[in-house]
């Protein structure tokens, strides 16, 4: 009896699947190469500090122009501290030894200002060179100057890069320190790698926390901005839908009246000629067709639970009832009408009523107990509106924070629809003013 061994062969052209451990190691090496080897000495100058913060904006202009260099000055100051540390414990054997040790302590710190990743490699390479020119082996492999320099360099580079880069720097530093102690530390007091790793761990943890906090703040800010934009768009669409519903009702009413009058007109004319009857019949058919098409197109904006209002749409003649309701809500309001009062197109009347209604609602919401004034001006070629309210009295209830705060958006939509003009803004006494002009061509006034 023979055994048949089946060997699975990898099809030609298809790579052999890798194990998860291999992929993890490959990803780690790829990250190391990307963070510390790829363009390691690229020119990346440290950006100047912003001076629009809550503290810096209070500085005088002459000082503020120099405050932008604060990070650079801080790094240079720490570099000087590293130079001072390099002279401690007899760093430098005399002659050129001391200048070399001090420069090797200062230059890597300054290099973080222009080439941060390269500064890390510079600091790591300068550490054994400084030890060669030192006359003290008790602090091998991290002399005092190298200790301060390397911790500073890692901290600054971590601040200017991602947290993963900080982890790679820490691991390479640990590998160098432990290797130097094991291979070249015989007979020396080689016990300062662990203190350096401990101090650098604390510094890099603080930097990582700052990175995480900054990232979280940026994400929250982005989400808030996106939410505000979506809320604004939603409010705008809702307002446009409301306007479309109202215009649908207005236009549908007029088209129905046209159709009815066109149908009844031939019976009011005795012995009407066939041409006149045909003209009225054509008018009625076109009116009915337009009404059907209007309901088909604009009717889609109605919500499923929307019901057409039983009462006619409000006009400027209904403002007195609106003002009475506003007064009952606690807002003192007066109405002033100038010019020759006349009937305007229903769309203009409706929009003017809604603009006044929204402006007074904003006054109630943001300035409860204030005094408001509604001015209506019938002028040649249009209608002018001015709604102004004073500041809320000190004894008034707390301002309401309800609502999306998009009433101004709705008013602008109505004004834009009628090709009008609108300005809003605060008044000198702390109140608020809305000024609107709605143009009305003479031809529309005659048919309004």
C-alpha positions as CSV (number, residue, x, y, z in Angstrom):
1,X,0.0,0.0,0.0
2,X,1.5,3.2,-1.1
3,X,1.0,6.6,0.4
4,X,0.3,9.5,-1.9
5,X,1.7,12.8,-0.6
6,X,-0.1,15.8,-2.1
7,X,2.0,18.9,-2.2
8,X,0.2,22.2,-2.6
9,X,2.0,24.2,-5.2
10,X,1.8,27.9,-5.4
11,X,0.4,28.8,-8.8
12,X,2.9,30.6,-11.0
13,X,2.7,34.4,-10.8
14,X,1.0,34.4,-7.4
15,X,3.0,35.4,-4.3
16,X,3.1,33.1,-1.4
17,X,0.8,34.4,1.4
18,X,2.7,36.0,4.3
19,X,2.1,35.3,8.0
20,X,0.6,38.0,10.2
21,X,3.8,38.3,12.1
22,X,5.7,38.9,8.9
23,X,3.3,41.6,7.7
24,X,3.4,43.3,11.2
25,X,7.2,43.4,11.0
26,X,7.2,44.7,7.5
27,X,4.8,47.4,8.4
28,X,6.9,48.4,11.4
29,X,10.1,48.6,9.2
30,X,8.2,50.6,6.6
31,X,7.1,53.0,9.3
32,X,10.7,53.3,10.7
33,X,12.0,54.0,7.2
34,X,9.3,56.6,6.5
35,X,9.7,58.4,9.9
36,X,13.4,58.5,10.4
37,X,15.2,57.6,7.1
38,X,13.1,59.0,4.3
39,X,14.2,62.6,3.7
40,X,15.8,62.6,7.2
41,X,17.7,65.8,6.5
42,X,14.9,67.6,4.7
43,X,14.7,71.4,5.3
44,X,11.7,72.0,7.6
45,X,12.1,75.3,9.4
46,X,10.2,75.8,12.6
47,X,7.2,78.0,12.0
48,X,6.8,81.2,13.9
49,X,4.3,81.3,16.7
50,X,0.8,82.7,16.2
51,X,0.1,85.9,18.2
52,X,-3.7,85.8,18.0
53,X,-4.2,84.0,21.3
54,X,-5.9,85.3,24.4
55,X,-2.6,86.4,25.9
56,X,-0.5,87.4,22.9
57,X,-3.2,89.6,21.4
58,X,-3.0,91.9,24.5
59,X,0.7,92.6,23.9
60,X,1.7,95.9,22.4
61,X,2.4,95.8,18.7
62,X,6.1,96.4,19.1
63,X,6.4,93.4,21.4
64,X,4.1,91.2,19.4
65,X,6.3,91.3,16.3
66,X,9.1,89.8,18.3
67,X,6.8,87.3,20.2
68,X,6.5,85.2,17.1
69,X,10.1,84.0,17.7
70,X,9.4,82.7,21.2
71,X,9.7,79.0,20.2
72,X,13.0,79.6,18.5
73,X,14.3,81.6,21.5
74,X,13.2,78.8,23.9
75,X,15.1,76.2,21.8
76,X,18.2,78.3,21.7
77,X,18.1,78.9,25.5
78,X,17.9,75.1,26.1
79,X,20.9,74.7,23.8
80,X,22.8,77.1,26.0
81,X,21.9,75.1,29.0
82,X,23.2,72.0,27.2
83,X,26.5,73.9,26.6
84,X,26.8,74.7,30.3
85,X,26.1,71.1,31.1
86,X,28.8,70.0,28.7
87,X,31.4,71.8,30.8
88,X,30.3,70.0,34.0
89,X,32.2,67.0,35.4
90,X,35.3,67.8,33.3
91,X,33.8,67.4,29.8
92,X,36.7,68.0,27.5
93,X,40.3,67.1,28.0
94,X,41.6,70.5,27.5
95,X,42.8,72.2,24.3
96,X,40.2,71.7,21.7
97,X,38.3,69.1,23.7
98,X,36.1,71.5,25.6
99,X,35.0,73.6,22.6
100,X,34.2,70.4,20.7
101,X,32.1,69.1,23.5
102,X,30.2,72.3,23.9
103,X,29.6,72.6,20.2
104,X,28.4,69.0,20.0
105,X,26.0,69.8,22.8
106,X,24.6,73.0,21.1
107,X,24.5,72.2,17.4
108,X,22.0,69.3,17.5
109,X,19.6,71.4,19.6
110,X,19.8,74.3,17.1
111,X,19.4,71.8,14.2
112,X,15.9,71.0,15.4
113,X,14.9,74.4,14.2
114,X,15.5,73.6,10.5
115,X,16.1,69.8,10.1
116,X,14.3,68.1,13.0
117,X,14.8,64.4,12.1
118,X,18.4,65.0,11.0
119,X,19.0,66.7,14.4
120,X,18.1,63.4,16.1
121,X,20.7,61.5,14.1
122,X,23.2,64.3,14.6
123,X,22.7,64.1,18.4
124,X,23.0,60.3,18.4
125,X,26.2,60.4,16.4
126,X,27.7,63.3,18.5
127,X,27.3,61.4,21.7
128,X,30.2,59.0,21.3
129,X,32.3,61.7,19.6
130,X,31.9,63.9,22.6
131,X,32.8,61.0,24.9
132,X,36.1,60.6,23.0
133,X,37.1,64.2,23.6
134,X,36.0,64.0,27.3
135,X,38.2,63.3,30.2
136,X,35.4,61.8,32.3
137,X,34.3,58.2,31.7
138,X,32.1,58.0,34.8
139,X,29.0,59.0,32.8
140,X,29.5,56.7,29.8
141,X,27.7,56.6,27.4
142,X,25.7,59.8,28.2
143,X,27.8,62.7,29.4
144,X,25.9,65.6,31.0
145,X,25.9,67.7,27.9
146,X,24.9,64.7,25.7
147,X,22.2,63.8,28.2
148,X,20.5,67.3,28.1
149,X,21.0,67.6,24.4
150,X,19.5,64.2,23.4
151,X,16.5,64.6,25.7
152,X,15.9,68.1,24.3
153,X,16.3,66.9,20.7
154,X,13.9,64.0,21.1
155,X,11.3,66.3,22.8
156,X,11.5,69.0,20.1
157,X,11.4,66.4,17.3
158,X,8.4,64.7,18.9
159,X,6.6,68.0,19.1
160,X,7.2,68.6,15.4
161,X,6.2,65.1,14.2
162,X,3.8,62.3,15.0
163,X,3.8,60.1,18.1
164,X,5.1,57.1,16.2
165,X,8.3,59.0,15.4
166,X,8.8,59.6,19.1
167,X,8.5,55.9,19.8
168,X,11.1,55.0,17.1
169,X,13.5,57.6,18.5
170,X,13.1,56.2,22.0
171,X,13.7,52.6,20.8
172,X,16.8,53.6,18.8
173,X,18.1,55.5,21.8
174,X,17.6,52.6,24.1
175,X,19.3,50.2,21.6
176,X,22.3,52.5,21.3
177,X,22.6,53.1,25.1
178,X,22.3,49.5,26.1
179,X,24.7,48.4,23.3
180,X,27.3,51.0,24.3
181,X,27.1,49.9,27.9
182,X,27.3,46.2,27.1
183,X,30.2,46.4,24.6
184,X,32.2,49.4,25.7
185,X,31.2,50.0,29.3
186,X,33.6,47.5,30.9
187,X,35.4,49.1,33.8
188,X,33.3,52.3,33.7
189,X,30.4,53.5,35.7
190,X,27.9,52.9,32.9
191,X,24.6,53.5,34.8
192,X,23.0,56.5,33.1
193,X,21.2,54.9,30.2
194,X,18.2,54.0,32.3
195,X,17.9,57.5,33.8
196,X,18.0,59.0,30.3
197,X,15.3,56.6,29.1
198,X,13.2,57.4,32.2
199,X,13.4,61.2,31.7
200,X,12.9,60.9,28.0
201,X,9.8,58.7,28.6
202,X,8.2,61.3,30.7
203,X,9.0,64.0,28.2
204,X,7.7,62.0,25.3
205,X,4.5,61.0,27.2
206,X,3.8,64.7,27.8
207,X,4.3,65.4,24.1
208,X,2.1,62.5,23.1
209,X,-0.7,63.7,25.4
210,X,-0.4,67.2,23.8
211,X,-0.6,65.6,20.4
212,X,-3.7,63.6,21.3
213,X,-5.4,66.7,22.8
214,X,-4.6,68.9,19.8
215,X,-5.9,66.2,17.4
216,X,-9.1,65.8,19.5
217,X,-9.6,69.6,19.5
218,X,-9.1,69.8,15.7
219,X,-11.6,66.9,15.2
220,X,-14.2,68.5,17.5
221,X,-13.7,71.9,15.8
222,X,-14.1,70.2,12.4
223,X,-17.2,68.4,13.5
224,X,-18.7,71.5,15.0
225,X,-18.1,73.4,11.8
226,X,-19.5,70.6,9.7
227,X,-22.6,70.4,12.0
228,X,-23.1,74.2,11.8
229,X,-22.9,74.1,8.1
230,X,-25.3,71.2,7.8
231,X,-27.7,72.9,10.3
232,X,-27.5,76.1,8.2
233,X,-28.2,74.2,5.0
234,X,-31.1,72.3,6.6
235,X,-32.6,75.5,7.9
236,X,-32.2,77.1,4.5
237,X,-33.9,74.2,2.7
238,X,-36.7,74.2,5.3
239,X,-37.3,77.9,4.7
240,X,-37.3,77.5,1.0
241,X,-39.8,74.7,1.3
242,X,-42.0,76.9,3.4
243,X,-41.8,79.7,0.9
244,X,-42.5,77.2,-2.0
245,X,-45.6,75.9,-0.1
246,X,-47.0,79.4,0.4
247,X,-46.3,80.5,-3.2
248,X,-47.9,77.3,-4.4
249,X,-51.1,78.1,-2.5
250,X,-51.1,81.7,-3.7
251,X,-50.5,80.9,-7.4
252,X,-52.9,78.0,-7.3
253,X,-55.6,80.2,-5.9
254,X,-55.1,82.8,-8.7
255,X,-54.9,80.2,-11.4
256,X,-58.2,78.7,-10.2
257,X,-59.8,82.1,-10.3
258,X,-58.6,82.6,-13.8
259,X,-60.0,79.3,-14.9
260,X,-63.4,79.9,-13.3
261,X,-63.7,83.4,-14.7
262,X,-62.7,82.3,-18.2
263,X,-65.3,79.5,-18.1
264,X,-68.1,81.9,-16.9
265,X,-67.2,84.9,-19.1
266,X,-69.0,83.7,-22.3
267,X,-72.3,83.4,-20.4
268,X,-72.1,87.0,-19.3
269,X,-71.8,88.3,-22.9
270,X,-75.1,88.2,-24.9
271,X,-74.7,86.7,-28.3
272,X,-70.9,86.2,-27.8
273,X,-69.2,85.5,-31.1
274,X,-67.6,82.1,-31.6
275,X,-64.2,83.6,-31.7
276,X,-64.7,85.1,-28.2
277,X,-66.0,81.8,-26.8
278,X,-63.0,80.0,-28.3
279,X,-60.6,82.5,-26.8
280,X,-62.1,82.1,-23.3
281,X,-62.1,78.3,-23.8
282,X,-58.4,78.4,-24.6
283,X,-57.7,80.6,-21.6
284,X,-59.5,78.2,-19.3
285,X,-57.7,75.1,-20.8
286,X,-54.3,76.8,-20.4
287,X,-55.2,77.9,-16.9
288,X,-56.2,74.4,-15.9
289,X,-53.2,72.9,-17.6
290,X,-50.9,75.3,-15.8
291,X,-52.6,74.6,-12.5
292,X,-52.2,70.9,-13.0
293,X,-48.5,71.3,-13.9
294,X,-48.0,73.6,-10.9
295,X,-49.5,71.1,-8.5
296,X,-47.4,68.4,-10.0
297,X,-44.1,70.3,-9.8
298,X,-44.5,72.4,-6.6
299,X,-46.7,69.9,-4.8
300,X,-43.6,67.6,-4.2
301,X,-42.4,70.1,-1.6
302,X,-45.3,69.4,0.7
303,X,-44.7,67.1,3.6
304,X,-46.9,64.0,3.9
305,X,-48.6,65.6,6.9
306,X,-49.0,69.0,5.3
307,X,-52.5,70.3,4.9
308,X,-53.4,73.3,2.8
309,X,-54.5,76.2,5.1
310,X,-58.2,76.7,5.2
311,X,-57.8,80.5,5.7
312,X,-56.2,82.7,3.1
313,X,-52.6,83.6,3.4
314,X,-51.9,86.6,5.7
315,X,-51.2,90.0,4.3
316,X,-50.1,93.4,5.7
317,X,-53.8,94.0,6.6
318,X,-53.4,91.3,9.2
319,X,-50.4,93.0,11.0
320,X,-52.6,94.5,13.7
321,X,-53.5,91.0,15.0
322,X,-49.9,89.9,14.8
323,X,-48.8,93.0,16.8
324,X,-51.5,92.3,19.4
325,X,-50.1,88.8,19.9
326,X,-46.6,90.1,20.2
327,X,-47.6,92.7,22.8
328,X,-49.3,89.9,24.9
329,X,-46.0,88.1,24.8
330,X,-44.2,91.0,26.5
331,X,-42.8,93.1,23.6
332,X,-43.8,96.7,23.4
333,X,-44.2,97.4,19.7
334,X,-45.5,100.4,17.7
335,X,-46.5,100.5,14.0
336,X,-46.0,103.5,11.7
337,X,-47.3,103.5,8.1
338,X,-46.2,106.1,5.6
339,X,-47.2,106.7,2.0
340,X,-50.4,105.9,0.2
341,X,-51.6,102.5,1.4
342,X,-52.5,100.3,-1.6
343,X,-53.0,96.7,-2.4
344,X,-49.8,94.9,-3.5
345,X,-49.3,91.6,-5.2
346,X,-50.2,88.8,-2.8
347,X,-46.7,87.3,-2.9
348,X,-45.2,90.7,-1.8
349,X,-47.9,91.1,0.9
350,X,-47.2,87.5,2.2
351,X,-43.4,88.0,2.2
352,X,-43.7,91.3,4.0
353,X,-45.9,89.9,6.6
354,X,-43.6,86.9,7.2
355,X,-40.5,89.2,7.4
356,X,-42.1,91.4,10.1
357,X,-43.3,88.3,11.9
358,X,-39.8,86.7,11.9
359,X,-38.1,90.0,12.9
360,X,-40.5,90.5,15.9
361,X,-40.0,86.8,16.9
362,X,-36.2,87.4,16.9
363,X,-36.7,90.5,19.1
364,X,-38.8,88.4,21.5
365,X,-36.3,85.7,21.6
366,X,-33.1,87.8,22.0
367,X,-34.4,90.9,23.6
368,X,-37.4,90.1,25.8
369,X,-39.1,93.1,27.3
370,X,-37.6,95.5,24.8
371,X,-39.3,98.2,22.8
372,X,-39.8,97.6,19.1
373,X,-41.0,99.7,16.2
374,X,-42.4,98.5,12.8
375,X,-42.3,101.0,10.0
376,X,-44.0,100.3,6.7
377,X,-43.5,102.7,3.8
378,X,-45.5,102.6,0.6
379,X,-43.1,104.2,-1.9
380,X,-43.0,104.6,-5.6
381,X,-41.9,101.3,-7.1
382,X,-42.1,99.2,-4.0
383,X,-42.5,98.6,-0.3
384,X,-40.1,99.6,2.5
385,X,-39.9,97.8,5.8
386,X,-38.0,98.7,8.9
387,X,-38.2,96.7,12.1
388,X,-36.0,97.9,14.9
389,X,-35.8,97.0,18.6
390,X,-33.9,98.4,21.5
391,X,-31.8,96.5,24.0
392,X,-33.4,94.2,26.5
393,X,-33.9,95.9,29.9
394,X,-31.7,94.7,32.8
395,X,-34.7,93.3,34.6
396,X,-36.0,91.3,31.7
397,X,-36.0,87.5,31.7
398,X,-32.9,85.7,30.5
399,X,-32.5,85.6,26.8
400,X,-33.8,82.5,25.1
401,X,-31.3,80.1,23.6
402,X,-33.8,78.0,21.8
403,X,-34.0,77.8,18.0
404,X,-31.4,77.3,15.4
405,X,-30.9,81.1,14.9
406,X,-31.6,81.1,11.2
407,X,-34.4,83.6,11.1
408,X,-32.3,86.0,9.2
409,X,-31.6,83.3,6.6
410,X,-35.3,82.9,6.0
411,X,-35.9,86.6,5.6
412,X,-33.0,86.9,3.1
413,X,-34.5,84.1,1.1
414,X,-37.8,85.9,0.8
415,X,-36.2,89.2,-0.1
416,X,-33.9,87.5,-2.7
417,X,-36.9,85.7,-4.2
418,X,-38.5,89.1,-4.9
419,X,-35.3,90.7,-6.1
420,X,-35.3,93.0,-3.1
421,X,-32.6,94.4,-0.8
422,X,-32.1,93.8,2.9
423,X,-29.7,95.0,5.6
424,X,-29.3,94.0,9.2
425,X,-27.1,95.0,12.0
426,X,-26.9,96.4,15.5
427,X,-27.9,99.9,16.5
428,X,-25.9,102.4,18.6
429,X,-28.0,101.8,21.7
430,X,-27.4,98.0,21.6
431,X,-30.5,97.0,19.8
432,X,-31.0,95.5,16.4
433,X,-32.4,96.7,13.1
434,X,-33.8,95.0,9.9
435,X,-34.3,97.1,6.8
436,X,-36.0,95.7,3.7
437,X,-37.1,97.1,0.3
438,X,-39.3,94.9,-1.9
439,X,-39.6,96.2,-5.4
440,X,-43.1,96.2,-7.1
441,X,-43.3,97.1,-10.8
442,X,-46.2,99.3,-11.8
443,X,-47.7,96.6,-14.0
444,X,-47.9,94.2,-11.0
445,X,-49.5,96.8,-8.8
446,X,-52.2,97.3,-11.3
447,X,-53.0,93.6,-11.3
448,X,-52.3,93.1,-7.6
